[in-house]
Amino acid sequence: ALLEPAFLGAVTLSLWASPHLLGHDLVLLAPPLVAALAWSMDRDLAGARTWPGPVSAALVAGWVALSLASASDLGQGWVGAPGRLTPWVLLASGAAFVVALRRRALAVQAPPRPLVTRGG
């Protein structure tokens, strides 16, 4: 039930840890992003909501932030005080995936509540 977002998070964190983080390496995120968007669309529409829901919107917002950070880094000829932006966005995205997966896994594995009967 959590394969797609876990796959996207793993690829994101593996790119963050790579020794050569270049703009053209970010294309590796496209297939897991498409899979995660399909996963989130299925979840959004199952809840009788319209698409895009909050999870899909967050995925698209993360992709836009990563694209803007990468474009900023490509236009920069030096490493500034905070460093390049792309690794920071990848790290924040990976951390968000870990938190979201942990919450979802706990919700899926939570034991059912016992039935409460009165007067019995």
C-alpha positions in Angstrom: 0.0 0.0 0.0 3.0 2.3 0.4 5.3 1.2 -2.4 5.0 4.2 -4.7 5.7 6.9 -2.1 8.5 4.8 -0.5 10.0 4.4 -4.0 10.0 8.1 -4.6 11.4 8.8 -1.2 14.2 6.2 -1.7 15.2 7.7 -5.1 15.1 11.2 -3.7 17.4 10.3 -0.8 19.7 8.3 -3.0 20.1 11.4 -5.3 20.8 13.5 -2.2 23.6 11.1 -1.2 25.2 10.9 -4.6 28.6 12.4 -5.0 27.7 14.1 -8.2 24.4 15.9 -8.0 23.9 17.4 -11.4 20.7 18.8 -12.9 20.4 16.1 -15.5 20.5 13.5 -12.7 17.2 14.8 -11.4 15.4 13.1 -14.4 15.7 9.9 -12.4 12.8 11.3 -10.2 10.3 11.4 -13.1 9.2 7.7 -13.1 8.7 7.4 -9.3 7.0 10.8 -9.4 4.5 9.6 -12.0 3.9 6.4 -10.0 3.4 8.4 -6.7 1.0 10.8 -8.5 -1.1 7.8 -9.7 -1.0 6.4 -6.2 -2.2 9.8 -4.7 -4.9 10.2 -7.4 -6.3 6.8 -6.5 -6.3 7.7 -2.8 -7.8 11.1 -3.4 -10.6 9.8 -5.6 -11.4 6.9 -3.3 -12.3 9.5 -0.6 -14.9 11.1 -2.9 -12.7 14.1 -3.2 -11.7 15.8 -6.4 -8.3 15.6 -7.9 -5.8 17.0 -7.2 -6.1 16.4 -3.5 -3.7 17.6 -0.8 -1.2 14.8 -1.3 -1.1 15.3 -5.1 -0.8 19.0 -4.7 2.1 18.5 -2.3 3.9 16.2 -4.8 3.5 18.8 -7.6 4.6 21.6 -5.3 7.7 19.6 -4.4 8.5 19.0 -8.0 8.1 22.7 -8.8 10.4 23.6 -5.8 13.0 21.1 -7.0 12.8 22.5 -10.6 13.2 26.0 -9.4 16.1 25.1 -7.1 17.8 23.2 -10.0 17.3 26.1 -12.4 18.8 28.5 -9.8 21.8 26.2 -9.3 22.5 25.9 -13.0 22.6 29.6 -13.3 25.0 30.0 -10.4 28.7 30.0 -11.1 29.8 29.7 -7.5 28.8 28.0 -4.2 27.1 30.6 -2.0 26.8 30.7 1.8 24.0 28.2 2.1 25.4 26.1 -0.7 23.5 24.8 -3.6 19.7 24.7 -3.2 19.0 21.4 -4.9 20.5 19.2 -2.2 18.5 21.1 0.5 15.2 20.6 -1.4 16.0 16.9 -1.9 16.8 16.5 1.8 13.6 18.3 2.8 11.6 16.2 0.3 13.1 13.0 1.5 12.4 13.9 5.1 8.8 14.8 4.2 8.4 11.3 2.6 9.8 9.6 5.6 7.4 11.4 7.9 4.4 10.8 5.6 5.3 7.1 5.3 5.7 6.7 9.0 2.3 8.3 9.7 0.6 6.2 7.0 2.3 3.0 8.2 1.2 3.6 11.8 -2.4 4.3 10.6 -2.5 1.1 8.5 -1.1 -1.0 11.3 -3.2 0.4 14.1 -5.2 -2.3 15.8 -9.0 -2.0 15.5 -10.8 -0.4 18.4 -12.8 -2.9 20.6 -16.5 -2.6 20.4 -17.9 -0.9 23.4 -21.2 -2.3 24.6 -23.4 -0.7 27.3 -25.0 -2.7 30.0 -23.3 -5.9 29.2 
